[in-house]
């Protein structure tokens, strides 16, 4: 799931080399932390959070397939 979010985020931003994705795994839940350059933060969040919501939807669909729960946190 980490690779999925990283690939999508790199396609959205102007500075793909500054995209950092870390995954903190728990027993049933994974927290995916996405950090991007300050200039790219708006592109990842999108108008009214639409892009961020779409990323979370994709992550939820992927995590449901492996019977886990995943949460996406976008870090400034």
VEXROMI-318766 format. One line per 5 residues: for each residue x, y, z of C-alpha. Coordinates in steps of 0.001 Angstrom, whole numbers. Example, Ala and Ser with C-alpha at 12.3 -4.5 7.8 and 13.67 -1.06 7.14 Angstrom:
12300,-4500,7800; 13670,-1060,7140
END
This chain:
0,0,0; 2944,2269,674; 4103,1858,-2929; 618,2599,-4245; 344,5934,-2421
3937,6843,-3306; 3371,6211,-7022; 166,8251,-7118; 1641,11122,-5083; 4745,11340,-7300
2508,11642,-10359; 593,14556,-8796; 3437,16792,-7587; 6070,19023,-9216; 8877,17759,-6948
8546,13947,-6903; 11978,13547,-5316; 10635,15159,-2129; 7747,12718,-1690; 8218,10598,1421
5844,7850,2439; 6192,5955,5701; 4022,3143,6955; 3409,2464,10628; 1816,-950,11000
-335,-2002,13893; -2181,-5253,14510; -5155,-4511,12253; -4443,-944,11163; -1731,687,9080
-1066,4415,9159; 388,5740,5915; 2109,9103,6377; 2599,11189,3235; 5003,14127,3267
5515,16359,222; 7205,19687,-524; 5354,22729,817; 4642,23977,-2722; 3016,20636,-3610
783,20351,-562; -2156,21993,-2345; -1883,19568,-5255; -2039,16562,-2957; -4979,17940,-973
-6868,19382,-3959; -9855,21722,-4059; -11935,21226,-925; -9879,18107,-164; -11115,16170,-3183
-7732,14721,-4154; -6960,13728,-560; -10385,12085,-284; -9761,10180,-3528; -6383,8965,-2231
-8046,7784,981; -10758,5990,-1014; -8173,4149,-3111; -6237,3242,35; -9386,1954,1738
-10259,-198,-1279; -6741,-1656,-1414; -6625,-2334,2325; -10054,-3990,2340; -8732,-6517,-133
-6097,-7665,2365; -8534,-7428,5301; -6773,-4569,7047; -7652,-978,7827; -5461,1808,6490
-5426,5501,7357; -3734,8205,5273; -2197,11183,7032; -858,14066,4968; 1983,15725,6847
2984,19354,6264
END
